[in-house]
Amino acid sequence: MQVLQENYGKKDPSSVAKVKELYHTLNLQGVFEEYENASYKKLITSIEGHPSKAVQAVLKSFLGKIYKRQK
């Protein structure tokens, strides 16, 4: 935690490298991907439980636009 507090938000290459190394060591990308996939499955289940097929289509369309989007 101290490494993050000391280096996060600083633009110098050494601080950036330390933060990236910490993210890699903690596998934060993998943790986020697991969370994202679990959330997606939960949302799909919830959407498919809605009685209106039209509402389901709209919600799935919105979800499709934000799921795994890139900036």
PQR file with spaces between the fields and no chain letter, atoms N, CA, C, O and H, PARSE charges and radii, in Angstrom:
ATOM       1  N    MET     1       0.827   -1.191    0.000 -0.4000 1.5000
ATOM       2  CA   MET     1       0.000    0.000    0.000 -0.0000 2.0000
ATOM       3  C    MET     1       0.867    1.248    0.000  0.5500 1.7000
ATOM       4  O    MET     1       0.525    2.246   -0.635 -0.5500 1.4000
ATOM       5  N    GLN     2       1.978    1.197    0.702 -0.4000 1.5000
ATOM       6  CA   GLN     2       2.857    2.350    0.779 -0.0000 2.0000
ATOM       7  C    GLN     2       3.451    2.683   -0.594  0.5500 1.7000
ATOM       8  O    GLN     2       3.603    3.852   -0.948 -0.5500 1.4000
ATOM       9  H    GLN     2       2.256    0.387    1.217  0.4000 1.0000
ATOM      10  N    VAL     3       3.783    1.642   -1.356 -0.4000 1.5000
ATOM      11  CA   VAL     3       4.330    1.861   -2.699 -0.0000 2.0000
ATOM      12  C    VAL     3       3.334    2.634   -3.537  0.5500 1.7000
ATOM      13  O    VAL     3       3.710    3.560   -4.256 -0.5500 1.4000
ATOM      14  H    VAL     3       3.660    0.693   -1.068  0.4000 1.0000
ATOM      15  N    LEU     4       2.070    2.264   -3.452 -0.4000 1.5000
ATOM      16  CA   LEU     4       1.035    2.949   -4.217 -0.0000 2.0000
ATOM      17  C    LEU     4       0.877    4.394   -3.746  0.5500 1.7000
ATOM      18  O    LEU     4       0.799    5.306   -4.569 -0.5500 1.4000
ATOM      19  H    LEU     4       1.765    1.512   -2.869  0.4000 1.0000
ATOM      20  N    GLN     5       0.829    4.606   -2.454 -0.4000 1.5000
ATOM      21  CA   GLN     5       0.672    5.958   -1.919 -0.0000 2.0000
ATOM      22  C    GLN     5       1.838    6.862   -2.313  0.5500 1.7000
ATOM      23  O    GLN     5       1.648    8.048   -2.580 -0.5500 1.4000
ATOM      24  H    GLN     5       0.892    3.865   -1.785  0.4000 1.0000
ATOM      25  N    GLU     6       3.014    6.312   -2.346 -0.4000 1.5000
ATOM      26  CA   GLU     6       4.202    7.117   -2.659 -0.0000 2.0000
ATOM      27  C    GLU     6       4.354    7.400   -4.152  0.5500 1.7000
ATOM      28  O    GLU     6       5.023    8.362   -4.528 -0.5500 1.4000
ATOM      29  H    GLU     6       3.169    5.348   -2.129  0.4000 1.0000
ATOM      30  N    ASN     7       3.745    6.578   -5.005 -0.4000 1.5000
ATOM      31  CA   ASN     7       4.026    6.696   -6.435 -0.0000 2.0000
ATOM      32  C    ASN     7       2.829    6.997   -7.323  0.5500 1.7000
ATOM      33  O    ASN     7       3.003    7.467   -8.447 -0.5500 1.4000
ATOM      34  H    ASN     7       3.201    5.797   -4.699  0.4000 1.0000
ATOM      35  N    TYR     8       1.625    6.737   -6.847 -0.4000 1.5000
ATOM      36  CA   TYR     8       0.445    6.923   -7.686 -0.0000 2.0000
ATOM      37  C    TYR     8       0.230    8.404   -7.997  0.5500 1.7000
ATOM      38  O    TYR     8       0.317    9.255   -7.112 -0.5500 1.4000
ATOM      39  H    TYR     8       1.484    6.355   -5.934  0.4000 1.0000
ATOM      40  N    GLY     9      -0.049    8.695   -9.250 -0.4000 1.5000
ATOM      41  CA   GLY     9      -0.337   10.055   -9.673 -0.0000 2.0000
ATOM      42  C    GLY     9       0.881   10.873  -10.046  0.5500 1.7000
ATOM      43  O    GLY     9       0.752   12.021  -10.472 -0.5500 1.4000
ATOM      44  H    GLY     9      -0.120    8.004   -9.969  0.4000 1.0000
ATOM      45  N    LYS    10       2.054   10.301   -9.893 -0.4000 1.5000
ATOM      46  CA   LYS    10       3.276   11.007  -10.269 -0.0000 2.0000
ATOM      47  C    LYS    10       3.630   10.638  -11.704  0.5500 1.7000
ATOM      48  O    LYS    10       3.439    9.499  -12.130 -0.5500 1.4000
ATOM      49  H    LYS    10       2.159    9.368   -9.547  0.4000 1.0000
ATOM      50  N    LYS    11       4.144   11.607  -12.434 -0.4000 1.5000
ATOM      51  CA   LYS    11       4.401   11.401  -13.853 -0.0000 2.0000
ATOM      52  C    LYS    11       5.819   10.941  -14.173  0.5500 1.7000
ATOM      53  O    LYS    11       6.131   10.660  -15.331 -0.5500 1.4000
ATOM      54  H    LYS    11       4.300   12.532  -12.088  0.4000 1.0000
ATOM      55  N    ASP    12       6.664   10.863  -13.179 -0.4000 1.5000
ATOM      56  CA   ASP    12       8.030   10.451  -13.502 -0.0000 2.0000
ATOM      57  C    ASP    12       8.053    8.952  -13.819  0.5500 1.7000
ATOM      58  O    ASP    12       7.318    8.178  -13.206 -0.5500 1.4000
ATOM      59  H    ASP    12       6.410   11.091  -12.239  0.4000 1.0000
ATOM      60  N    PRO    13       8.887    8.547  -14.766 -0.5600 1.5000
ATOM      61  CA   PRO    13       8.919    7.157  -15.231  0.2800 2.0000
ATOM      62  C    PRO    13       9.151    6.128  -14.130  0.5500 1.7000
ATOM      63  O    PRO    13       8.611    5.024  -14.204 -0.5500 1.4000
ATOM      64  N    SER    14       9.929    6.458  -13.125 -0.4000 1.5000
ATOM      65  CA   SER    14      10.193    5.527  -12.041 -0.0000 2.0000
ATOM      66  C    SER    14       8.922    5.237  -11.244  0.5500 1.7000
ATOM      67  O    SER    14       8.642    4.083  -10.919 -0.5500 1.4000
ATOM      68  H    SER    14      10.368    7.354  -13.064  0.4000 1.0000
ATOM      69  N    SER    15       8.163    6.265  -10.935 -0.4000 1.5000
ATOM      70  CA   SER    15       6.910    6.090  -10.194 -0.0000 2.0000
ATOM      71  C    SER    15       5.889    5.320  -11.023  0.5500 1.7000
ATOM      72  O    SER    15       5.193    4.446  -10.505 -0.5500 1.4000
ATOM      73  H    SER    15       8.390    7.202  -11.199  0.4000 1.0000
ATOM      74  N    VAL    16       5.803    5.642  -12.295 -0.4000 1.5000
ATOM      75  CA   VAL    16       4.874    4.936  -13.184 -0.0000 2.0000
ATOM      76  C    VAL    16       5.233    3.457  -13.234  0.5500 1.7000
ATOM      77  O    VAL    16       4.348    2.603  -13.161 -0.5500 1.4000
ATOM      78  H    VAL    16       6.368    6.352  -12.715  0.4000 1.0000
ATOM      79  N    ALA    17       6.507    3.148  -13.356 -0.4000 1.5000
ATOM      80  CA   ALA    17       6.961    1.753  -13.408 -0.0000 2.0000
ATOM      81  C    ALA    17       6.631    1.012  -12.118  0.5500 1.7000
ATOM      82  O    ALA    17       6.237   -0.153  -12.160 -0.5500 1.4000
ATOM      83  H    ALA    17       7.225    3.841  -13.416  0.4000 1.0000
ATOM      84  N    LYS    18       6.786    1.669  -10.978 -0.4000 1.5000
ATOM      85  CA   LYS    18       6.483    1.025   -9.700 -0.0000 2.0000
ATOM      86  C    LYS    18       5.001    0.715   -9.566  0.5500 1.7000
ATOM      87  O    LYS    18       4.629   -0.354   -9.081 -0.5500 1.4000
ATOM      88  H    LYS    18       7.106    2.616  -10.944  0.4000 1.0000
ATOM      89  N    VAL    19       4.156    1.639   -9.993 -0.4000 1.5000
ATOM      90  CA   VAL    19       2.709    1.411   -9.925 -0.0000 2.0000
ATOM      91  C    VAL    19       2.312    0.284  -10.879  0.5500 1.7000
ATOM      92  O    VAL    19       1.515   -0.583  -10.521 -0.5500 1.4000
ATOM      93  H    VAL    19       4.458    2.507  -10.388  0.4000 1.0000
ATOM      94  N    LYS    20       2.864    0.296  -12.085 -0.4000 1.5000
ATOM      95  CA   LYS    20       2.552   -0.765  -13.046 -0.0000 2.0000
ATOM      96  C    LYS    20       3.021   -2.123  -12.541  0.5500 1.7000
ATOM      97  O    LYS    20       2.336   -3.128  -12.730 -0.5500 1.4000
ATOM      98  H    LYS    20       3.512    1.001  -12.376  0.4000 1.0000
ATOM      99  N    GLU    21       4.171   -2.156  -11.908 -0.4000 1.5000
ATOM     100  CA   GLU    21       4.688   -3.403  -11.354 -0.0000 2.0000
ATOM     101  C    GLU    21       3.770   -3.916  -10.248  0.5500 1.7000
ATOM     102  O    GLU    21       3.511   -5.116  -10.164 -0.5500 1.4000
ATOM     103  H    GLU    21       4.728   -1.340  -11.755  0.4000 1.0000
ATOM     104  N    LEU    22       3.281   -3.017   -9.403 -0.4000 1.5000
ATOM     105  CA   LEU    22       2.359   -3.398   -8.341 -0.0000 2.0000
ATOM     106  C    LEU    22       1.052   -3.944   -8.929  0.5500 1.7000
ATOM     107  O    LEU    22       0.540   -4.962   -8.462 -0.5500 1.4000
ATOM     108  H    LEU    22       3.492   -2.042   -9.471  0.4000 1.0000
ATOM     109  N    TYR    23       0.523   -3.278   -9.938 -0.4000 1.5000
ATOM     110  CA   TYR    23      -0.699   -3.750  -10.590 -0.0000 2.0000
ATOM     111  C    TYR    23      -0.484   -5.148  -11.167  0.5500 1.7000
ATOM     112  O    TYR    23      -1.348   -6.018  -11.062 -0.5500 1.4000
ATOM     113  H    TYR    23       0.939   -2.452  -10.317  0.4000 1.0000
ATOM     114  N    HIS    24       0.683   -5.345  -11.777 -0.4000 1.5000
ATOM     115  CA   HIS    24       1.001   -6.648  -12.363 -0.0000 2.0000
ATOM     116  C    HIS    24       1.151   -7.705  -11.265  0.5500 1.7000
ATOM     117  O    HIS    24       0.613   -8.805  -11.387 -0.5500 1.4000
ATOM     118  H    HIS    24       1.385   -4.638  -11.862  0.4000 1.0000
ATOM     119  N    THR    25       1.868   -7.383  -10.212 -0.4000 1.5000
ATOM     120  CA   THR    25       2.092   -8.321   -9.110 -0.0000 2.0000
ATOM     121  C    THR    25       0.773   -8.742   -8.470  0.5500 1.7000
ATOM     122  O    THR    25       0.594   -9.913   -8.134 -0.5500 1.4000
ATOM     123  H    THR    25       2.305   -6.489  -10.113  0.4000 1.0000
ATOM     124  N    LEU    26      -0.132   -7.816   -8.302 -0.4000 1.5000
ATOM     125  CA   LEU    26      -1.434   -8.105   -7.688 -0.0000 2.0000
ATOM     126  C    LEU    26      -2.442   -8.685   -8.680  0.5500 1.7000
ATOM     127  O    LEU    26      -3.559   -9.039   -8.301 -0.5500 1.4000
ATOM     128  H    LEU    26       0.013   -6.865   -8.575  0.4000 1.0000
ATOM     129  N    ASN    27      -2.043   -8.781   -9.953 -0.4000 1.5000
ATOM     130  CA   ASN    27      -2.904   -9.289  -11.024 -0.0000 2.0000
ATOM     131  C    ASN    27      -4.248   -8.552  -11.063  0.5500 1.7000
ATOM     132  O    ASN    27      -5.305   -9.172  -11.180 -0.5500 1.4000
ATOM     133  H    ASN    27      -1.136   -8.493  -10.261  0.4000 1.0000
ATOM     134  N    LEU    28      -4.188   -7.234  -10.963 -0.4000 1.5000
ATOM     135  CA   LEU    28      -5.414   -6.455  -10.928 -0.0000 2.0000
ATOM     136  C    LEU    28      -6.198   -6.539  -12.235  0.5500 1.7000
ATOM     137  O    LEU    28      -7.425   -6.439  -12.221 -0.5500 1.4000
ATOM     138  H    LEU    28      -3.330   -6.731  -10.867  0.4000 1.0000
ATOM     139  N    GLN    29      -5.520   -6.718  -13.351 -0.4000 1.5000
ATOM     140  CA   GLN    29      -6.218   -6.890  -14.625 -0.0000 2.0000
ATOM     141  C    GLN    29      -7.062   -8.159  -14.587  0.5500 1.7000
ATOM     142  O    GLN    29      -8.221   -8.153  -15.002 -0.5500 1.4000
ATOM     143  H    GLN    29      -4.523   -6.799  -13.363  0.4000 1.0000
ATOM     144  N    GLY    30      -6.478   -9.244  -14.089 -0.4000 1.5000
ATOM     145  CA   GLY    30      -7.209  -10.502  -13.987 -0.0000 2.0000
ATOM     146  C    GLY    30      -8.358  -10.419  -13.002  0.5500 1.7000
ATOM     147  O    GLY    30      -9.440  -10.949  -13.256 -0.5500 1.4000
ATOM     148  H    GLY    30      -5.536   -9.249  -13.752  0.4000 1.0000
ATOM     149  N    VAL    31      -8.128   -9.760  -11.885 -0.4000 1.5000
ATOM     150  CA   VAL    31      -9.183   -9.592  -10.878 -0.0000 2.0000
ATOM     151  C    VAL    31     -10.350   -8.809  -11.479  0.5500 1.7000
ATOM     152  O    VAL    31     -11.512   -9.160  -11.272 -0.5500 1.4000
ATOM     153  H    VAL    31      -7.249   -9.330  -11.679  0.4000 1.0000
ATOM     154  N    PHE    32     -10.038   -7.758  -12.216 -0.4000 1.5000
ATOM     155  CA   PHE    32     -11.096   -6.965  -12.829 -0.0000 2.0000
ATOM     156  C    PHE    32     -11.849   -7.778  -13.879  0.5500 1.7000
ATOM     157  O    PHE    32     -13.076   -7.706  -13.951 -0.5500 1.4000
ATOM     158  H    PHE    32      -9.094   -7.473  -12.384  0.4000 1.0000
ATOM     159  N    GLU    33     -11.133   -8.549  -14.691 -0.4000 1.5000
ATOM     160  CA   GLU    33     -11.792   -9.354  -15.720 -0.0000 2.0000
ATOM     161  C    GLU    33     -12.751  -10.372  -15.102  0.5500 1.7000
ATOM     162  O    GLU    33     -13.842  -10.592  -15.628 -0.5500 1.4000
ATOM     163  H    GLU    33     -10.137   -8.608  -14.633  0.4000 1.0000
ATOM     164  N    GLU    34     -12.358  -10.983  -14.007 -0.4000 1.5000
ATOM     165  CA   GLU    34     -13.249  -11.926  -13.314 -0.0000 2.0000
ATOM     166  C    GLU    34     -14.500  -11.200  -12.810  0.5500 1.7000
ATOM     167  O    GLU    34     -15.616  -11.699  -12.961 -0.5500 1.4000
ATOM     168  H    GLU    34     -11.472  -10.804  -13.580  0.4000 1.0000
ATOM     169  N    TYR    35     -14.308  -10.030  -12.216 -0.4000 1.5000
ATOM     170  CA   TYR    35     -15.428   -9.230  -11.723 -0.0000 2.0000
ATOM     171  C    TYR    35     -16.351   -8.832  -12.876  0.5500 1.7000
ATOM     172  O    TYR    35     -17.574   -8.924  -12.769 -0.5500 1.4000
ATOM     173  H    TYR    35     -13.402   -9.625  -12.093  0.4000 1.0000
ATOM     174  N    GLU    36     -15.746   -8.389  -13.979 -0.4000 1.5000
ATOM     175  CA   GLU    36     -16.520   -7.947  -15.133 -0.0000 2.0000
ATOM     176  C    GLU    36     -17.354   -9.105  -15.697  0.5500 1.7000
ATOM     177  O    GLU    36     -18.533   -8.929  -16.004 -0.5500 1.4000
ATOM     178  H    GLU    36     -14.753   -8.314  -14.066  0.4000 1.0000
ATOM     179  N    ASN    37     -16.745  -10.278  -15.833 -0.4000 1.5000
ATOM     180  CA   ASN    37     -17.464  -11.437  -16.362 -0.0000 2.0000
ATOM     181  C    ASN    37     -18.599  -11.869  -15.439  0.5500 1.7000
ATOM     182  O    ASN    37     -19.696  -12.177  -15.905 -0.5500 1.4000
ATOM     183  H    ASN    37     -15.787  -10.421  -15.584  0.4000 1.0000
ATOM     184  N    ALA    38     -18.341  -11.892  -14.140 -0.4000 1.5000
ATOM     185  CA   ALA    38     -19.378  -12.273  -13.178 -0.0000 2.0000
ATOM     186  C    ALA    38     -20.527  -11.268  -13.203  0.5500 1.7000
ATOM     187  O    ALA    38     -21.695  -11.652  -13.136 -0.5500 1.4000
ATOM     188  H    ALA    38     -17.450  -11.642  -13.762  0.4000 1.0000
ATOM     189  N    SER    39     -20.197   -9.993  -13.299 -0.4000 1.5000
ATOM     190  CA   SER    39     -21.229   -8.954  -13.347 -0.0000 2.0000
ATOM     191  C    SER    39     -22.066   -9.073  -14.617  0.5500 1.7000
ATOM     192  O    SER    39     -23.286   -8.909  -14.586 -0.5500 1.4000
ATOM     193  H    SER    39     -19.249   -9.681  -13.353  0.4000 1.0000
ATOM     194  N    TYR    40     -21.404   -9.358  -15.722 -0.4000 1.5000
ATOM     195  CA   TYR    40     -22.106   -9.520  -16.998 -0.0000 2.0000
ATOM     196  C    TYR    40     -23.101  -10.675  -16.914  0.5500 1.7000
ATOM     197  O    TYR    40     -24.254  -10.534  -17.321 -0.5500 1.4000
ATOM     198  H    TYR    40     -20.414   -9.491  -15.748  0.4000 1.0000
ATOM     199  N    LYS    41     -22.660  -11.809  -16.392 -0.4000 1.5000
ATOM     200  CA   LYS    41     -23.537  -12.976  -16.279 -0.0000 2.0000
ATOM     201  C    LYS    41     -24.726  -12.681  -15.367  0.5500 1.7000
ATOM     202  O    LYS    41     -25.853  -13.087  -15.654 -0.5500 1.4000
ATOM     203  H    LYS    41     -21.723  -11.924  -16.061  0.4000 1.0000
ATOM     204  N    LYS    42     -24.472  -11.981  -14.279 -0.4000 1.5000
ATOM     205  CA   LYS    42     -25.554  -11.625  -13.351 -0.0000 2.0000
ATOM     206  C    LYS    42     -26.558  -10.689  -14.028  0.5500 1.7000
ATOM     207  O    LYS    42     -27.768  -10.847  -13.866 -0.5500 1.4000
ATOM     208  H    LYS    42     -23.557  -11.651  -14.046  0.4000 1.0000
ATOM     209  N    LEU    43     -26.055   -9.727  -14.778 -0.4000 1.5000
ATOM     210  CA   LEU    43     -26.945   -8.798  -15.478 -0.0000 2.0000
ATOM     211  C    LEU    43     -27.773   -9.512  -16.541  0.5500 1.7000
ATOM     212  O    LEU    43     -28.970   -9.257  -16.669 -0.5500 1.4000
ATOM     213  H    LEU    43     -25.072   -9.598  -14.909  0.4000 1.0000
ATOM     214  N    ILE    44     -27.144  -10.402  -17.301 -0.4000 1.5000
ATOM     215  CA   ILE    44     -27.874  -11.147  -18.338 -0.0000 2.0000
ATOM     216  C    ILE    44     -28.994  -11.972  -17.699  0.5500 1.7000
ATOM     217  O    ILE    44     -30.118  -11.997  -18.201 -0.5500 1.4000
ATOM     218  H    ILE    44     -26.171  -10.609  -17.197  0.4000 1.0000
ATOM     219  N    THR    45     -28.681  -12.641  -16.596 -0.4000 1.5000
ATOM     220  CA   THR    45     -29.695  -13.435  -15.897 -0.0000 2.0000
ATOM     221  C    THR    45     -30.854  -12.549  -15.445  0.5500 1.7000
ATOM     222  O    THR    45     -32.020  -12.918  -15.587 -0.5500 1.4000
ATOM     223  H    THR    45     -27.768  -12.620  -16.189  0.4000 1.0000
ATOM     224  N    SER    46     -30.529  -11.392  -14.907 -0.4000 1.5000
ATOM     225  CA   SER    46     -31.548  -10.461  -14.440 -0.0000 2.0000
ATOM     226  C    SER    46     -32.388   -9.932  -15.607  0.5500 1.7000
ATOM     227  O    SER    46     -33.613   -9.856  -15.516 -0.5500 1.4000
ATOM     228  H    SER    46     -29.582  -11.092  -14.791  0.4000 1.0000
ATOM     229  N    ILE    47     -31.723   -9.573  -16.688 -0.4000 1.5000
ATOM     230  CA   ILE    47     -32.426   -9.053  -17.868 -0.0000 2.0000
ATOM     231  C    ILE    47     -33.362  -10.116  -18.438  0.5500 1.7000
ATOM     232  O    ILE    47     -34.508   -9.823  -18.781 -0.5500 1.4000
ATOM     233  H    ILE    47     -30.728   -9.634  -16.762  0.4000 1.0000
ATOM     234  N    GLU    48     -32.877  -11.331  -18.535 -0.4000 1.5000
ATOM     235  CA   GLU    48     -33.699  -12.403  -19.106 -0.0000 2.0000
ATOM     236  C    GLU    48     -34.871  -12.766  -18.205  0.5500 1.7000
ATOM     237  O    GLU    48     -35.799  -13.445  -18.644 -0.5500 1.4000
ATOM     238  H    GLU    48     -31.946  -11.568  -18.257  0.4000 1.0000
ATOM     239  N    GLY    49     -34.843  -12.334  -16.977 -0.4000 1.5000
ATOM     240  CA   GLY    49     -35.955  -12.556  -16.062 -0.0000 2.0000
ATOM     241  C    GLY    49     -37.083  -11.555  -16.239  0.5500 1.7000
ATOM     242  O    GLY    49     -38.171  -11.735  -15.691 -0.5500 1.4000
ATOM     243  H    GLY    49     -34.088  -11.783  -16.620  0.4000 1.0000
ATOM     244  N    HIS    50     -36.829  -10.504  -17.000 -0.4000 1.5000
ATOM     245  CA   HIS    50     -37.867   -9.495  -17.223 -0.0000 2.0000
ATOM     246  C    HIS    50     -38.925  -10.061  -18.168  0.5500 1.7000
ATOM     247  O    HIS    50     -38.589  -10.717  -19.154 -0.5500 1.4000
ATOM     248  H    HIS    50     -35.946  -10.358  -17.445  0.4000 1.0000
ATOM     249  N    PRO    51     -40.202   -9.810  -17.871 -0.5600 1.5000
ATOM     250  CA   PRO    51     -41.269  -10.411  -18.685  0.2800 2.0000
ATOM     251  C    PRO    51     -41.373   -9.874  -20.122  0.5500 1.7000
ATOM     252  O    PRO    51     -41.876  -10.568  -21.005 -0.5500 1.4000
ATOM     253  N    SER    52     -40.910   -8.670  -20.351 -0.4000 1.5000
ATOM     254  CA   SER    52     -41.044   -8.071  -21.680 -0.0000 2.0000
ATOM     255  C    SER    52     -39.820   -8.357  -22.537  0.5500 1.7000
ATOM     256  O    SER    52     -38.698   -8.001  -22.176 -0.5500 1.4000
ATOM     257  H    SER    52     -40.501   -8.106  -19.633  0.4000 1.0000
ATOM     258  N    LYS    53     -40.047   -9.002  -23.674 -0.4000 1.5000
ATOM     259  CA   LYS    53     -38.948   -9.286  -24.605 -0.0000 2.0000
ATOM     260  C    LYS    53     -38.389   -7.989  -25.187  0.5500 1.7000
ATOM     261  O    LYS    53     -37.195   -7.905  -25.476 -0.5500 1.4000
ATOM     262  H    LYS    53     -40.958   -9.291  -23.967  0.4000 1.0000
ATOM     263  N    ALA    54     -39.239   -6.982  -25.360 -0.4000 1.5000
ATOM     264  CA   ALA    54     -38.790   -5.696  -25.899 -0.0000 2.0000
ATOM     265  C    ALA    54     -37.833   -5.020  -24.922  0.5500 1.7000
ATOM     266  O    ALA    54     -36.796   -4.495  -25.326 -0.5500 1.4000
ATOM     267  H    ALA    54     -40.209   -7.051  -25.125  0.4000 1.0000
ATOM     268  N    VAL    55     -38.180   -5.035  -23.645 -0.4000 1.5000
ATOM     269  CA   VAL    55     -37.310   -4.456  -22.620 -0.0000 2.0000
ATOM     270  C    VAL    55     -36.004   -5.237  -22.560  0.5500 1.7000
ATOM     271  O    VAL    55     -34.931   -4.645  -22.444 -0.5500 1.4000
ATOM     272  H    VAL    55     -39.022   -5.462  -23.317  0.4000 1.0000
ATOM     273  N    GLN    56     -36.089   -6.550  -22.639 -0.4000 1.5000
ATOM     274  CA   GLN    56     -34.881   -7.379  -22.649 -0.0000 2.0000
ATOM     275  C    GLN    56     -33.961   -6.975  -23.790  0.5500 1.7000
ATOM     276  O    GLN    56     -32.750   -6.853  -23.604 -0.5500 1.4000
ATOM     277  H    GLN    56     -36.961   -7.031  -22.733  0.4000 1.0000
ATOM     278  N    ALA    57     -34.531   -6.768  -24.969 -0.4000 1.5000
ATOM     279  CA   ALA    57     -33.736   -6.406  -26.141 -0.0000 2.0000
ATOM     280  C    ALA    57     -33.025   -5.068  -25.942  0.5500 1.7000
ATOM     281  O    ALA    57     -31.850   -4.920  -26.278 -0.5500 1.4000
ATOM     282  H    ALA    57     -35.515   -6.867  -25.121  0.4000 1.0000
ATOM     283  N    VAL    58     -33.747   -4.110  -25.397 -0.4000 1.5000
ATOM     284  CA   VAL    58     -33.158   -2.786  -25.159 -0.0000 2.0000
ATOM     285  C    VAL    58     -32.022   -2.874  -24.139  0.5500 1.7000
ATOM     286  O    VAL    58     -30.943   -2.322  -24.351 -0.5500 1.4000
ATOM     287  H    VAL    58     -34.701   -4.230  -25.125  0.4000 1.0000
ATOM     288  N    LEU    59     -32.276   -3.571  -23.035 -0.4000 1.5000
ATOM     289  CA   LEU    59     -31.263   -3.684  -21.990 -0.0000 2.0000
ATOM     290  C    LEU    59     -30.037   -4.452  -22.477  0.5500 1.7000
ATOM     291  O    LEU    59     -28.907   -4.082  -22.157 -0.5500 1.4000
ATOM     292  H    LEU    59     -33.153   -4.020  -22.863  0.4000 1.0000
ATOM     293  N    LYS    60     -30.251   -5.514  -23.246 -0.4000 1.5000
ATOM     294  CA   LYS    60     -29.121   -6.266  -23.805 -0.0000 2.0000
ATOM     295  C    LYS    60     -28.334   -5.415  -24.796  0.5500 1.7000
ATOM     296  O    LYS    60     -27.112   -5.529  -24.893 -0.5500 1.4000
ATOM     297  H    LYS    60     -31.169   -5.814  -23.506  0.4000 1.0000
ATOM     298  N    SER    61     -29.043   -4.565  -25.529 -0.4000 1.5000
ATOM     299  CA   SER    61     -28.364   -3.662  -26.461 -0.0000 2.0000
ATOM     300  C    SER    61     -27.461   -2.684  -25.712  0.5500 1.7000
ATOM     301  O    SER    61     -26.313   -2.467  -26.098 -0.5500 1.4000
ATOM     302  H    SER    61     -30.036   -4.473  -25.451  0.4000 1.0000
ATOM     303  N    PHE    62     -27.985   -2.102  -24.646 -0.4000 1.5000
ATOM     304  CA   PHE    62     -27.180   -1.185  -23.826 -0.0000 2.0000
ATOM     305  C    PHE    62     -25.984   -1.913  -23.220  0.5500 1.7000
ATOM     306  O    PHE    62     -24.861   -1.409  -23.242 -0.5500 1.4000
ATOM     307  H    PHE    62     -28.918   -2.278  -24.332  0.4000 1.0000
ATOM     308  N    LEU    63     -26.239   -3.095  -22.684 -0.4000 1.5000
ATOM     309  CA   LEU    63     -25.167   -3.870  -22.076 -0.0000 2.0000
ATOM     310  C    LEU    63     -24.086   -4.208  -23.107  0.5500 1.7000
ATOM     311  O    LEU    63     -22.893   -4.144  -22.811 -0.5500 1.4000
ATOM     312  H    LEU    63     -27.152   -3.504  -22.667  0.4000 1.0000
ATOM     313  N    GLY    64     -24.510   -4.562  -24.296 -0.4000 1.5000
ATOM     314  CA   GLY    64     -23.557   -4.873  -25.362 -0.0000 2.0000
ATOM     315  C    GLY    64     -22.665   -3.696  -25.725  0.5500 1.7000
ATOM     316  O    GLY    64     -21.527   -3.883  -26.156 -0.5500 1.4000
ATOM     317  H    GLY    64     -25.479   -4.615  -24.536  0.4000 1.0000
ATOM     318  N    LYS    65     -23.181   -2.487  -25.551 -0.4000 1.5000
ATOM     319  CA   LYS    65     -22.400   -1.295  -25.887 -0.0000 2.0000
ATOM     320  C    LYS    65     -21.355   -0.970  -24.824  0.5500 1.7000
ATOM     321  O    LYS    65     -20.349   -0.329  -25.127 -0.5500 1.4000
ATOM     322  H    LYS    65     -24.105   -2.335  -25.201  0.4000 1.0000
ATOM     323  N    ILE    66     -21.576   -1.400  -23.589 -0.4000 1.5000
ATOM     324  CA   ILE    66     -20.622   -1.062  -22.533 -0.0000 2.0000
ATOM     325  C    ILE    66     -19.751   -2.213  -22.096  0.5500 1.7000
ATOM     326  O    ILE    66     -18.705   -1.993  -21.484 -0.5500 1.4000
ATOM     327  H    ILE    66     -22.393   -1.920  -23.342  0.4000 1.0000
ATOM     328  N    TYR    67     -20.151   -3.441  -22.392 -0.4000 1.5000
ATOM     329  CA   TYR    67     -19.385   -4.607  -21.943 -0.0000 2.0000
ATOM     330  C    TYR    67     -18.091   -4.721  -22.746  0.5500 1.7000
ATOM     331  O    TYR    67     -18.109   -4.765  -23.976 -0.5500 1.4000
ATOM     332  H    TYR    67     -21.000   -3.620  -22.889  0.4000 1.0000
ATOM     333  N    LYS    68     -16.984   -4.769  -22.037 -0.4000 1.5000
ATOM     334  CA   LYS    68     -15.636   -4.886  -22.619 -0.0000 2.0000
ATOM     335  C    LYS    68     -15.320   -3.758  -23.592  0.5500 1.7000
ATOM     336  O    LYS    68     -14.591   -3.954  -24.564 -0.5500 1.4000
ATOM     337  H    LYS    68     -16.969   -4.734  -21.038  0.4000 1.0000
ATOM     338  N    ARG    69     -15.863   -2.594  -23.331 -0.4000 1.5000
ATOM     339  CA   ARG    69     -15.585   -1.464  -24.221 -0.0000 2.0000
ATOM     340  C    ARG    69     -14.163   -0.965  -24.005  0.5500 1.7000
ATOM     341  O    ARG    69     -13.574   -1.150  -22.940 -0.5500 1.4000
ATOM     342  H    ARG    69     -16.456   -2.435  -22.541  0.4000 1.0000
ATOM     343  N    GLN    70     -13.643   -0.345  -25.014 -0.4000 1.5000
ATOM     344  CA   GLN    70     -12.309    0.265  -24.962 -0.0000 2.0000
ATOM     345  C    GLN    70     -12.503    1.776  -25.043  0.5500 1.7000
ATOM     346  O    GLN    70     -13.405    2.260  -25.727 -0.5500 1.4000
ATOM     347  H    GLN    70     -14.122   -0.194  -25.879  0.4000 1.0000
ATOM     348  N    LYS    71     -11.656    2.508  -24.344 -0.4000 1.5000
ATOM     349  CA   LYS    71     -11.769    3.978  -24.354 -0.0000 2.0000
ATOM     350  C    LYS    71     -11.479    4.521  -25.723  0.5500 1.7000
ATOM     351  O    LYS    71     -11.524    5.734  -25.929 -0.5500 1.4000
ATOM     352  H    LYS    71     -10.924    2.115  -23.789  0.4000 1.0000
